[in-house]
Structures are given as C-alpha cells and as structure tokens.
Amino acid sequence: MILYTPLTQEEIFPEEENTNREYISYEGRTICVNKTADGEYQLVQLLSTDPQDFLNDKYTPGRILP
C-alpha cells in the first residue's frame, strides 16, 4: 500500500502515545521535537520543502536545540 502524504509512518501508524513530541517553528522552519527530562528540545524531524534545509547541519535529527 502506498500512501502519498507528508506525514511519517509513525504519525500514521503510531505504536505508542508520545506526549513529549511537539511541532515548533525554529529559525523560520517547522520542526518536530521531543522535550527531554532536562527541559531541552531534541530535534526529531525537519518539515520543509526546501532541499537546502536538509543539507544544513543545524537541522540534523538528534541534535539538541539551544
């Protein structure tokens, strides 16, 4: 089955409820982050239509945002 959607497979077929996940605007781009126990935000996913955004190291998944 092929789904033509900008959503990830985890968002369509969630395995568990993830209450720490948020979508925020960061430097003009929409990103999905997890809030850690320390109160920091860890980048999970970049949502962008600009291919250059994905080549920027600032938006690498797993990065802790300042």
CHARMM internal coordinates of N, CA and C (Angstrom, degrees):
IC EDIT
DIST 1 N 1 CA 1.4366
DIST 1 CA 1 C 1.5330
ANGL 1 N 1 CA 1 C 108.05
DIST 1 C 2 N 1.3191
ANGL 1 CA 1 C 2 N 117.06
DIHE 1 N 1 CA 1 C 2 N 130.20
DIST 2 N 2 CA 1.4564
ANGL 1 C 2 N 2 CA 122.74
DIHE 1 CA 1 C 2 N 2 CA 178.79
DIST 2 CA 2 C 1.5190
ANGL 2 N 2 CA 2 C 108.19
DIHE 1 C 2 N 2 CA 2 C -108.31
DIST 2 C 3 N 1.3271
ANGL 2 CA 2 C 3 N 115.75
DIHE 2 N 2 CA 2 C 3 N 127.60
DIST 3 N 3 CA 1.4540
ANGL 2 C 3 N 3 CA 121.82
DIHE 2 CA 2 C 3 N 3 CA 176.83
DIST 3 CA 3 C 1.5223
ANGL 3 N 3 CA 3 C 108.18
DIHE 2 C 3 N 3 CA 3 C -111.50
DIST 3 C 4 N 1.3031
ANGL 3 CA 3 C 4 N 116.82
DIHE 3 N 3 CA 3 C 4 N 121.28
DIST 4 N 4 CA 1.4562
ANGL 3 C 4 N 4 CA 121.86
DIHE 3 CA 3 C 4 N 4 CA 178.46
DIST 4 CA 4 C 1.5221
ANGL 4 N 4 CA 4 C 107.48
DIHE 3 C 4 N 4 CA 4 C -93.54
DIST 4 C 5 N 1.3124
ANGL 4 CA 4 C 5 N 116.26
DIHE 4 N 4 CA 4 C 5 N 91.78
DIST 5 N 5 CA 1.4544
ANGL 4 C 5 N 5 CA 121.66
DIHE 4 CA 4 C 5 N 5 CA -175.00
DIST 5 CA 5 C 1.5246
ANGL 5 N 5 CA 5 C 109.94
DIHE 4 C 5 N 5 CA 5 C -151.14
DIST 5 C 6 N 1.3320
ANGL 5 CA 5 C 6 N 117.79
DIHE 5 N 5 CA 5 C 6 N 148.97
DIST 6 N 6 CA 1.4667
ANGL 5 C 6 N 6 CA 119.51
DIHE 5 CA 5 C 6 N 6 CA 176.22
DIST 6 CA 6 C 1.5273
ANGL 6 N 6 CA 6 C 112.78
DIHE 5 C 6 N 6 CA 6 C -79.43
DIST 6 C 7 N 1.3258
ANGL 6 CA 6 C 7 N 117.59
DIHE 6 N 6 CA 6 C 7 N -3.86
DIST 7 N 7 CA 1.4570
ANGL 6 C 7 N 7 CA 121.30
DIHE 6 CA 6 C 7 N 7 CA -179.43
DIST 7 CA 7 C 1.5255
ANGL 7 N 7 CA 7 C 110.99
DIHE 6 C 7 N 7 CA 7 C -79.26
DIST 7 C 8 N 1.3147
ANGL 7 CA 7 C 8 N 115.93
DIHE 7 N 7 CA 7 C 8 N 152.52
DIST 8 N 8 CA 1.4569
ANGL 7 C 8 N 8 CA 120.16
DIHE 7 CA 7 C 8 N 8 CA 176.79
DIST 8 CA 8 C 1.5194
ANGL 8 N 8 CA 8 C 109.82
DIHE 7 C 8 N 8 CA 8 C -79.54
DIST 8 C 9 N 1.3143
ANGL 8 CA 8 C 9 N 115.58
DIHE 8 N 8 CA 8 C 9 N 164.38
DIST 9 N 9 CA 1.4581
ANGL 8 C 9 N 9 CA 120.57
DIHE 8 CA 8 C 9 N 9 CA 179.74
DIST 9 CA 9 C 1.5328
ANGL 9 N 9 CA 9 C 110.52
DIHE 8 C 9 N 9 CA 9 C -62.23
DIST 9 C 10 N 1.3286
ANGL 9 CA 9 C 10 N 117.05
DIHE 9 N 9 CA 9 C 10 N -35.35
DIST 10 N 10 CA 1.4593
ANGL 9 C 10 N 10 CA 120.71
DIHE 9 CA 9 C 10 N 10 CA 179.73
DIST 10 CA 10 C 1.5231
ANGL 10 N 10 CA 10 C 111.81
DIHE 9 C 10 N 10 CA 10 C -66.67
DIST 10 C 11 N 1.3426
ANGL 10 CA 10 C 11 N 117.36
DIHE 10 N 10 CA 10 C 11 N -32.58
DIST 11 N 11 CA 1.4598
ANGL 10 C 11 N 11 CA 120.35
DIHE 10 CA 10 C 11 N 11 CA 178.67
DIST 11 CA 11 C 1.5222
ANGL 11 N 11 CA 11 C 111.56
DIHE 10 C 11 N 11 CA 11 C -73.54
DIST 11 C 12 N 1.3165
ANGL 11 CA 11 C 12 N 117.50
DIHE 11 N 11 CA 11 C 12 N -32.01
DIST 12 N 12 CA 1.4645
ANGL 11 C 12 N 12 CA 121.32
DIHE 11 CA 11 C 12 N 12 CA 179.66
DIST 12 CA 12 C 1.5209
ANGL 12 N 12 CA 12 C 110.55
DIHE 11 C 12 N 12 CA 12 C -79.65
DIST 12 C 13 N 1.3262
ANGL 12 CA 12 C 13 N 116.31
DIHE 12 N 12 CA 12 C 13 N -43.32
DIST 13 N 13 CA 1.4669
ANGL 12 C 13 N 13 CA 122.29
DIHE 12 CA 12 C 13 N 13 CA -178.69
DIST 13 CA 13 C 1.5305
ANGL 13 N 13 CA 13 C 109.29
DIHE 12 C 13 N 13 CA 13 C -120.02
DIST 13 C 14 N 1.3237
ANGL 13 CA 13 C 14 N 117.78
DIHE 13 N 13 CA 13 C 14 N 75.70
DIST 14 N 14 CA 1.4672
ANGL 13 C 14 N 14 CA 118.95
DIHE 13 CA 13 C 14 N 14 CA -176.43
DIST 14 CA 14 C 1.5243
ANGL 14 N 14 CA 14 C 112.10
DIHE 13 C 14 N 14 CA 14 C -68.75
DIST 14 C 15 N 1.3335
ANGL 14 CA 14 C 15 N 115.17
DIHE 14 N 14 CA 14 C 15 N 137.49
DIST 15 N 15 CA 1.4636
ANGL 14 C 15 N 15 CA 120.66
DIHE 14 CA 14 C 15 N 15 CA 177.17
DIST 15 CA 15 C 1.5193
ANGL 15 N 15 CA 15 C 110.76
DIHE 14 C 15 N 15 CA 15 C -85.41
DIST 15 C 16 N 1.3083
ANGL 15 CA 15 C 16 N 116.44
DIHE 15 N 15 CA 15 C 16 N -37.70
DIST 16 N 16 CA 1.4526
ANGL 15 C 16 N 16 CA 120.85
DIHE 15 CA 15 C 16 N 16 CA 179.70
DIST 16 CA 16 C 1.5212
ANGL 16 N 16 CA 16 C 108.34
DIHE 15 C 16 N 16 CA 16 C -149.11
DIST 16 C 17 N 1.2999
ANGL 16 CA 16 C 17 N 115.88
DIHE 16 N 16 CA 16 C 17 N 160.46
DIST 17 N 17 CA 1.4597
ANGL 16 C 17 N 17 CA 120.75
DIHE 16 CA 16 C 17 N 17 CA 178.91
DIST 17 CA 17 C 1.5227
ANGL 17 N 17 CA 17 C 108.69
DIHE 16 C 17 N 17 CA 17 C -74.71
DIST 17 C 18 N 1.3260
ANGL 17 CA 17 C 18 N 116.74
DIHE 17 N 17 CA 17 C 18 N 125.10
DIST 18 N 18 CA 1.4563
ANGL 17 C 18 N 18 CA 121.27
DIHE 17 CA 17 C 18 N 18 CA -179.48
DIST 18 CA 18 C 1.5199
ANGL 18 N 18 CA 18 C 108.11
DIHE 17 C 18 N 18 CA 18 C -112.87
DIST 18 C 19 N 1.3128
ANGL 18 CA 18 C 19 N 117.01
DIHE 18 N 18 CA 18 C 19 N 96.57
DIST 19 N 19 CA 1.4563
ANGL 18 C 19 N 19 CA 121.14
DIHE 18 CA 18 C 19 N 19 CA -175.79
DIST 19 CA 19 C 1.5197
ANGL 19 N 19 CA 19 C 112.65
DIHE 18 C 19 N 19 CA 19 C -81.70
DIST 19 C 20 N 1.3281
ANGL 19 CA 19 C 20 N 118.10
DIHE 19 N 19 CA 19 C 20 N -12.96
DIST 20 N 20 CA 1.4594
ANGL 19 C 20 N 20 CA 120.99
DIHE 19 CA 19 C 20 N 20 CA -179.30
DIST 20 CA 20 C 1.5212
ANGL 20 N 20 CA 20 C 112.67
DIHE 19 C 20 N 20 CA 20 C -85.85
DIST 20 C 21 N 1.3094
ANGL 20 CA 20 C 21 N 118.89
DIHE 20 N 20 CA 20 C 21 N -6.41
DIST 21 N 21 CA 1.4601
ANGL 20 C 21 N 21 CA 122.66
DIHE 20 CA 20 C 21 N 21 CA -175.96
DIST 21 CA 21 C 1.5317
ANGL 21 N 21 CA 21 C 110.15
DIHE 20 C 21 N 21 CA 21 C -85.10
DIST 21 C 22 N 1.3305
ANGL 21 CA 21 C 22 N 115.56
DIHE 21 N 21 CA 21 C 22 N 131.90
DIST 22 N 22 CA 1.4636
ANGL 21 C 22 N 22 CA 121.81
DIHE 21 CA 21 C 22 N 22 CA 179.31
DIST 22 CA 22 C 1.5204
ANGL 22 N 22 CA 22 C 109.37
DIHE 21 C 22 N 22 CA 22 C -136.33
DIST 22 C 23 N 1.3261
ANGL 22 CA 22 C 23 N 115.78
DIHE 22 N 22 CA 22 C 23 N 152.62
DIST 23 N 23 CA 1.4605
ANGL 22 C 23 N 23 CA 122.45
DIHE 22 CA 22 C 23 N 23 CA 172.70
DIST 23 CA 23 C 1.5189
ANGL 23 N 23 CA 23 C 106.80
DIHE 22 C 23 N 23 CA 23 C -107.21
DIST 23 C 24 N 1.3356
ANGL 23 CA 23 C 24 N 115.77
DIHE 23 N 23 CA 23 C 24 N 121.63
DIST 24 N 24 CA 1.4530
ANGL 23 C 24 N 24 CA 120.37
DIHE 23 CA 23 C 24 N 24 CA -177.83
DIST 24 CA 24 C 1.5217
ANGL 24 N 24 CA 24 C 109.68
DIHE 23 C 24 N 24 CA 24 C -131.58
DIST 24 C 25 N 1.3256
ANGL 24 CA 24 C 25 N 115.36
DIHE 24 N 24 CA 24 C 25 N 163.72
DIST 25 N 25 CA 1.4547
ANGL 24 C 25 N 25 CA 121.60
DIHE 24 CA 24 C 25 N 25 CA 173.58
DIST 25 CA 25 C 1.5265
ANGL 25 N 25 CA 25 C 107.60
DIHE 24 C 25 N 25 CA 25 C -97.32
DIST 25 C 26 N 1.3315
ANGL 25 CA 25 C 26 N 116.42
DIHE 25 N 25 CA 25 C 26 N 126.00
DIST 26 N 26 CA 1.4556
ANGL 25 C 26 N 26 CA 122.15
DIHE 25 CA 25 C 26 N 26 CA -177.94
DIST 26 CA 26 C 1.5192
ANGL 26 N 26 CA 26 C 108.05
DIHE 25 C 26 N 26 CA 26 C -133.59
DIST 26 C 27 N 1.3198
ANGL 26 CA 26 C 27 N 116.53
DIHE 26 N 26 CA 26 C 27 N 115.63
DIST 27 N 27 CA 1.4640
ANGL 26 C 27 N 27 CA 123.21
DIHE 26 CA 26 C 27 N 27 CA -178.36
DIST 27 CA 27 C 1.5279
ANGL 27 N 27 CA 27 C 111.57
DIHE 26 C 27 N 27 CA 27 C 53.66
DIST 27 C 28 N 1.3243
ANGL 27 CA 27 C 28 N 116.59
DIHE 27 N 27 CA 27 C 28 N 39.18
DIST 28 N 28 CA 1.4607
ANGL 27 C 28 N 28 CA 121.48
DIHE 27 CA 27 C 28 N 28 CA 176.60
DIST 28 CA 28 C 1.5135
ANGL 28 N 28 CA 28 C 114.85
DIHE 27 C 28 N 28 CA 28 C 82.45
DIST 28 C 29 N 1.3226
ANGL 28 CA 28 C 29 N 117.80
DIHE 28 N 28 CA 28 C 29 N 5.36
DIST 29 N 29 CA 1.4655
ANGL 28 C 29 N 29 CA 121.59
DIHE 28 CA 28 C 29 N 29 CA 179.38
DIST 29 CA 29 C 1.5210
ANGL 29 N 29 CA 29 C 109.45
DIHE 28 C 29 N 29 CA 29 C -121.17
DIST 29 C 30 N 1.3184
ANGL 29 CA 29 C 30 N 116.20
DIHE 29 N 29 CA 29 C 30 N 146.92
DIST 30 N 30 CA 1.4591
ANGL 29 C 30 N 30 CA 120.75
DIHE 29 CA 29 C 30 N 30 CA 177.80
DIST 30 CA 30 C 1.5168
ANGL 30 N 30 CA 30 C 108.67
DIHE 29 C 30 N 30 CA 30 C -88.51
DIST 30 C 31 N 1.3303
ANGL 30 CA 30 C 31 N 115.20
DIHE 30 N 30 CA 30 C 31 N 127.70
DIST 31 N 31 CA 1.4554
ANGL 30 C 31 N 31 CA 120.33
DIHE 30 CA 30 C 31 N 31 CA 179.91
DIST 31 CA 31 C 1.5253
ANGL 31 N 31 CA 31 C 109.67
DIHE 30 C 31 N 31 CA 31 C -132.89
DIST 31 C 32 N 1.3120
ANGL 31 CA 31 C 32 N 114.58
DIHE 31 N 31 CA 31 C 32 N 156.04
DIST 32 N 32 CA 1.4571
ANGL 31 C 32 N 32 CA 122.28
DIHE 31 CA 31 C 32 N 32 CA 175.08
DIST 32 CA 32 C 1.5222
ANGL 32 N 32 CA 32 C 106.79
DIHE 31 C 32 N 32 CA 32 C -104.25
DIST 32 C 33 N 1.3380
ANGL 32 CA 32 C 33 N 116.50
DIHE 32 N 32 CA 32 C 33 N 128.47
DIST 33 N 33 CA 1.4590
ANGL 32 C 33 N 33 CA 121.28
DIHE 32 CA 32 C 33 N 33 CA -177.53
DIST 33 CA 33 C 1.5233
ANGL 33 N 33 CA 33 C 110.90
DIHE 32 C 33 N 33 CA 33 C -129.53
DIST 33 C 34 N 1.3220
ANGL 33 CA 33 C 34 N 115.36
DIHE 33 N 33 CA 33 C 34 N 155.62
DIST 34 N 34 CA 1.4623
ANGL 33 C 34 N 34 CA 123.04
DIHE 33 CA 33 C 34 N 34 CA 169.59
DIST 34 CA 34 C 1.5118
ANGL 34 N 34 CA 34 C 107.31
DIHE 33 C 34 N 34 CA 34 C -106.85
DIST 34 C 35 N 1.3217
ANGL 34 CA 34 C 35 N 116.31
DIHE 34 N 34 CA 34 C 35 N 135.31
DIST 35 N 35 CA 1.4596
ANGL 34 C 35 N 35 CA 119.79
DIHE 34 CA 34 C 35 N 35 CA 175.26
DIST 35 CA 35 C 1.5206
ANGL 35 N 35 CA 35 C 107.82
DIHE 34 C 35 N 35 CA 35 C -88.75
DIST 35 C 36 N 1.3381
ANGL 35 CA 35 C 36 N 116.01
DIHE 35 N 35 CA 35 C 36 N 122.62
DIST 36 N 36 CA 1.4600
ANGL 35 C 36 N 36 CA 121.08
DIHE 35 CA 35 C 36 N 36 CA -177.39
DIST 36 CA 36 C 1.5247
ANGL 36 N 36 CA 36 C 110.02
DIHE 35 C 36 N 36 CA 36 C -82.36
DIST 36 C 37 N 1.3252
ANGL 36 CA 36 C 37 N 116.18
DIHE 36 N 36 CA 36 C 37 N 172.33
DIST 37 N 37 CA 1.4602
ANGL 36 C 37 N 37 CA 121.52
DIHE 36 CA 36 C 37 N 37 CA 179.29
DIST 37 CA 37 C 1.5289
ANGL 37 N 37 CA 37 C 111.43
DIHE 36 C 37 N 37 CA 37 C -65.17
DIST 37 C 38 N 1.3325
ANGL 37 CA 37 C 38 N 116.99
DIHE 37 N 37 CA 37 C 38 N -24.85
DIST 38 N 38 CA 1.4661
ANGL 37 C 38 N 38 CA 121.53
DIHE 37 CA 37 C 38 N 38 CA 178.83
DIST 38 CA 38 C 1.5206
ANGL 38 N 38 CA 38 C 112.36
DIHE 37 C 38 N 38 CA 38 C -80.17
DIST 38 C 39 N 1.3341
ANGL 38 CA 38 C 39 N 117.76
DIHE 38 N 38 CA 38 C 39 N -5.11
DIST 39 N 39 CA 1.4550
ANGL 38 C 39 N 39 CA 121.38
DIHE 38 CA 38 C 39 N 39 CA -177.99
DIST 39 CA 39 C 1.5166
ANGL 39 N 39 CA 39 C 113.17
DIHE 38 C 39 N 39 CA 39 C 88.80
DIST 39 C 40 N 1.3278
ANGL 39 CA 39 C 40 N 117.35
DIHE 39 N 39 CA 39 C 40 N 4.32
DIST 40 N 40 CA 1.4646
ANGL 39 C 40 N 40 CA 121.24
DIHE 39 CA 39 C 40 N 40 CA 178.04
DIST 40 CA 40 C 1.5249
ANGL 40 N 40 CA 40 C 109.31
DIHE 39 C 40 N 40 CA 40 C -88.16
DIST 40 C 41 N 1.3224
ANGL 40 CA 40 C 41 N 115.45
DIHE 40 N 40 CA 40 C 41 N 164.36
DIST 41 N 41 CA 1.4583
ANGL 40 C 41 N 41 CA 120.96
DIHE 40 CA 40 C 41 N 41 CA 178.24
DIST 41 CA 41 C 1.5223
ANGL 41 N 41 CA 41 C 109.65
DIHE 40 C 41 N 41 CA 41 C -109.41
DIST 41 C 42 N 1.3244
ANGL 41 CA 41 C 42 N 115.95
DIHE 41 N 41 CA 41 C 42 N 129.92
DIST 42 N 42 CA 1.4636
ANGL 41 C 42 N 42 CA 121.97
DIHE 41 CA 41 C 42 N 42 CA 177.28
DIST 42 CA 42 C 1.5209
ANGL 42 N 42 CA 42 C 108.24
DIHE 41 C 42 N 42 CA 42 C -109.06
DIST 42 C 43 N 1.3209
ANGL 42 CA 42 C 43 N 116.35
DIHE 42 N 42 CA 42 C 43 N 126.71
DIST 43 N 43 CA 1.4571
ANGL 42 C 43 N 43 CA 122.30
DIHE 42 CA 42 C 43 N 43 CA -178.19
DIST 43 CA 43 C 1.5264
ANGL 43 N 43 CA 43 C 110.66
DIHE 42 C 43 N 43 CA 43 C -68.13
DIST 43 C 44 N 1.3342
ANGL 43 CA 43 C 44 N 115.79
DIHE 43 N 43 CA 43 C 44 N 127.98
DIST 44 N 44 CA 1.4579
ANGL 43 C 44 N 44 CA 121.62
DIHE 43 CA 43 C 44 N 44 CA 178.80
DIST 44 CA 44 C 1.5204
ANGL 44 N 44 CA 44 C 110.37
DIHE 43 C 44 N 44 CA 44 C -106.08
DIST 44 C 45 N 1.3456
ANGL 44 CA 44 C 45 N 116.26
DIHE 44 N 44 CA 44 C 45 N -44.08
DIST 45 N 45 CA 1.4617
ANGL 44 C 45 N 45 CA 119.87
DIHE 44 CA 44 C 45 N 45 CA -173.92
DIST 45 CA 45 C 1.5217
ANGL 45 N 45 CA 45 C 110.01
DIHE 44 C 45 N 45 CA 45 C -154.70
DIST 45 C 46 N 1.3158
ANGL 45 CA 45 C 46 N 115.71
DIHE 45 N 45 CA 45 C 46 N 141.72
DIST 46 N 46 CA 1.4567
ANGL 45 C 46 N 46 CA 123.15
DIHE 45 CA 45 C 46 N 46 CA 173.79
DIST 46 CA 46 C 1.5171
ANGL 46 N 46 CA 46 C 108.15
DIHE 45 C 46 N 46 CA 46 C -100.87
DIST 46 C 47 N 1.3217
ANGL 46 CA 46 C 47 N 116.86
DIHE 46 N 46 CA 46 C 47 N 130.51
DIST 47 N 47 CA 1.4606
ANGL 46 C 47 N 47 CA 121.85
DIHE 46 CA 46 C 47 N 47 CA 177.16
DIST 47 CA 47 C 1.5230
ANGL 47 N 47 CA 47 C 107.71
DIHE 46 C 47 N 47 CA 47 C -111.31
DIST 47 C 48 N 1.3254
ANGL 47 CA 47 C 48 N 116.75
DIHE 47 N 47 CA 47 C 48 N 104.63
DIST 48 N 48 CA 1.4561
ANGL 47 C 48 N 48 CA 121.45
DIHE 47 CA 47 C 48 N 48 CA -176.08
DIST 48 CA 48 C 1.5202
ANGL 48 N 48 CA 48 C 110.18
DIHE 47 C 48 N 48 CA 48 C -152.99
DIST 48 C 49 N 1.3224
ANGL 48 CA 48 C 49 N 115.42
DIHE 48 N 48 CA 48 C 49 N 152.85
DIST 49 N 49 CA 1.4602
ANGL 48 C 49 N 49 CA 120.72
DIHE 48 CA 48 C 49 N 49 CA 174.79
DIST 49 CA 49 C 1.5232
ANGL 49 N 49 CA 49 C 111.55
DIHE 48 C 49 N 49 CA 49 C -101.67
DIST 49 C 50 N 1.3342
ANGL 49 CA 49 C 50 N 116.90
DIHE 49 N 49 CA 49 C 50 N -2.55
DIST 50 N 50 CA 1.4614
ANGL 49 C 50 N 50 CA 121.87
DIHE 49 CA 49 C 50 N 50 CA -179.69
DIST 50 CA 50 C 1.5320
ANGL 50 N 50 CA 50 C 109.50
DIHE 49 C 50 N 50 CA 50 C -93.82
DIST 50 C 51 N 1.3348
ANGL 50 CA 50 C 51 N 118.53
DIHE 50 N 50 CA 50 C 51 N 114.63
DIST 51 N 51 CA 1.4693
ANGL 50 C 51 N 51 CA 120.58
DIHE 50 CA 50 C 51 N 51 CA -179.20
DIST 51 CA 51 C 1.5277
ANGL 51 N 51 CA 51 C 113.40
DIHE 50 C 51 N 51 CA 51 C -59.64
DIST 51 C 52 N 1.3239
ANGL 51 CA 51 C 52 N 118.40
DIHE 51 N 51 CA 51 C 52 N -28.03
DIST 52 N 52 CA 1.4635
ANGL 51 C 52 N 52 CA 121.24
DIHE 51 CA 51 C 52 N 52 CA -179.79
DIST 52 CA 52 C 1.5280
ANGL 52 N 52 CA 52 C 111.95
DIHE 51 C 52 N 52 CA 52 C -65.71
DIST 52 C 53 N 1.3297
ANGL 52 CA 52 C 53 N 117.23
DIHE 52 N 52 CA 52 C 53 N -28.50
DIST 53 N 53 CA 1.4655
ANGL 52 C 53 N 53 CA 120.28
DIHE 52 CA 52 C 53 N 53 CA 178.42
DIST 53 CA 53 C 1.5223
ANGL 53 N 53 CA 53 C 111.44
DIHE 52 C 53 N 53 CA 53 C -62.03
DIST 53 C 54 N 1.3203
ANGL 53 CA 53 C 54 N 117.49
DIHE 53 N 53 CA 53 C 54 N -35.43
DIST 54 N 54 CA 1.4585
ANGL 53 C 54 N 54 CA 121.47
DIHE 53 CA 53 C 54 N 54 CA -177.55
DIST 54 CA 54 C 1.5266
ANGL 54 N 54 CA 54 C 112.36
DIHE 53 C 54 N 54 CA 54 C -75.46
DIST 54 C 55 N 1.3379
ANGL 54 CA 54 C 55 N 117.58
DIHE 54 N 54 CA 54 C 55 N -15.51
DIST 55 N 55 CA 1.4586
ANGL 54 C 55 N 55 CA 121.88
DIHE 54 CA 54 C 55 N 55 CA 177.10
DIST 55 CA 55 C 1.5252
ANGL 55 N 55 CA 55 C 112.19
DIHE 54 C 55 N 55 CA 55 C -90.16
DIST 55 C 56 N 1.3215
ANGL 55 CA 55 C 56 N 116.77
DIHE 55 N 55 CA 55 C 56 N -8.28
DIST 56 N 56 CA 1.4551
ANGL 55 C 56 N 56 CA 122.22
DIHE 55 CA 55 C 56 N 56 CA -178.83
DIST 56 CA 56 C 1.5332
ANGL 56 N 56 CA 56 C 109.53
DIHE 55 C 56 N 56 CA 56 C -83.94
DIST 56 C 57 N 1.3302
ANGL 56 CA 56 C 57 N 116.75
DIHE 56 N 56 CA 56 C 57 N 125.63
DIST 57 N 57 CA 1.4681
ANGL 56 C 57 N 57 CA 121.59
DIHE 56 CA 56 C 57 N 57 CA -178.22
DIST 57 CA 57 C 1.5261
ANGL 57 N 57 CA 57 C 113.19
DIHE 56 C 57 N 57 CA 57 C -64.51
DIST 57 C 58 N 1.3304
ANGL 57 CA 57 C 58 N 117.88
DIHE 57 N 57 CA 57 C 58 N -19.20
DIST 58 N 58 CA 1.4638
ANGL 57 C 58 N 58 CA 120.49
DIHE 57 CA 57 C 58 N 58 CA 179.69
DIST 58 CA 58 C 1.5211
ANGL 58 N 58 CA 58 C 112.34
DIHE 57 C 58 N 58 CA 58 C -65.68
DIST 58 C 59 N 1.3339
ANGL 58 CA 58 C 59 N 117.53
DIHE 58 N 58 CA 58 C 59 N -20.09
DIST 59 N 59 CA 1.4632
ANGL 58 C 59 N 59 CA 121.38
DIHE 58 CA 58 C 59 N 59 CA -175.91
DIST 59 CA 59 C 1.5262
ANGL 59 N 59 CA 59 C 112.00
DIHE 58 C 59 N 59 CA 59 C -112.41
DIST 59 C 60 N 1.3329
ANGL 59 CA 59 C 60 N 116.93
DIHE 59 N 59 CA 59 C 60 N 29.52
DIST 60 N 60 CA 1.4584
ANGL 59 C 60 N 60 CA 121.66
DIHE 59 CA 59 C 60 N 60 CA 178.36
DIST 60 CA 60 C 1.5277
ANGL 60 N 60 CA 60 C 109.58
DIHE 59 C 60 N 60 CA 60 C -76.25
DIST 60 C 61 N 1.3392
ANGL 60 CA 60 C 61 N 118.41
DIHE 60 N 60 CA 60 C 61 N 129.54
DIST 61 N 61 CA 1.4703
ANGL 60 C 61 N 61 CA 120.24
DIHE 60 CA 60 C 61 N 61 CA 177.79
DIST 61 CA 61 C 1.5286
ANGL 61 N 61 CA 61 C 111.57
DIHE 60 C 61 N 61 CA 61 C -57.87
DIST 61 C 62 N 1.3169
ANGL 61 CA 61 C 62 N 115.32
DIHE 61 N 61 CA 61 C 62 N 139.03
DIST 62 N 62 CA 1.4547
ANGL 61 C 62 N 62 CA 121.78
DIHE 61 CA 61 C 62 N 62 CA -178.40
DIST 62 CA 62 C 1.5164
ANGL 62 N 62 CA 62 C 113.44
DIHE 61 C 62 N 62 CA 62 C 98.04
DIST 62 C 63 N 1.3239
ANGL 62 CA 62 C 63 N 116.86
DIHE 62 N 62 CA 62 C 63 N -13.03
DIST 63 N 63 CA 1.4607
ANGL 62 C 63 N 63 CA 121.43
DIHE 62 CA 62 C 63 N 63 CA -178.61
DIST 63 CA 63 C 1.5274
ANGL 63 N 63 CA 63 C 110.14
DIHE 62 C 63 N 63 CA 63 C -71.93
DIST 63 C 64 N 1.3282
ANGL 63 CA 63 C 64 N 116.70
DIHE 63 N 63 CA 63 C 64 N 139.29
DIST 64 N 64 CA 1.4617
ANGL 63 C 64 N 64 CA 122.29
DIHE 63 CA 63 C 64 N 64 CA 175.06
DIST 64 CA 64 C 1.5269
ANGL 64 N 64 CA 64 C 107.50
DIHE 63 C 64 N 64 CA 64 C -87.15
DIST 64 C 65 N 1.3271
ANGL 64 CA 64 C 65 N 116.54
DIHE 64 N 64 CA 64 C 65 N 127.45
DIST 65 N 65 CA 1.4605
ANGL 64 C 65 N 65 CA 120.88
DIHE 64 CA 64 C 65 N 65 CA -177.92
DIST 65 CA 65 C 1.5247
ANGL 65 N 65 CA 65 C 110.40
DIHE 64 C 65 N 65 CA 65 C -81.76
DIST 65 C 66 N 1.3310
ANGL 65 CA 65 C 66 N 116.45
DIHE 65 N 65 CA 65 C 66 N 142.87
DIST 66 N 66 CA 1.4772
ANGL 65 C 66 N 66 CA 119.50
DIHE 65 CA 65 C 66 N 66 CA 178.64
DIST 66 CA 66 C 1.5175
ANGL 66 N 66 CA 66 C 111.79
DIHE 65 C 66 N 66 CA 66 C -73.76
END
COOR INIT
IC SEED 1 N 1 CA 1 C
IC BUILD
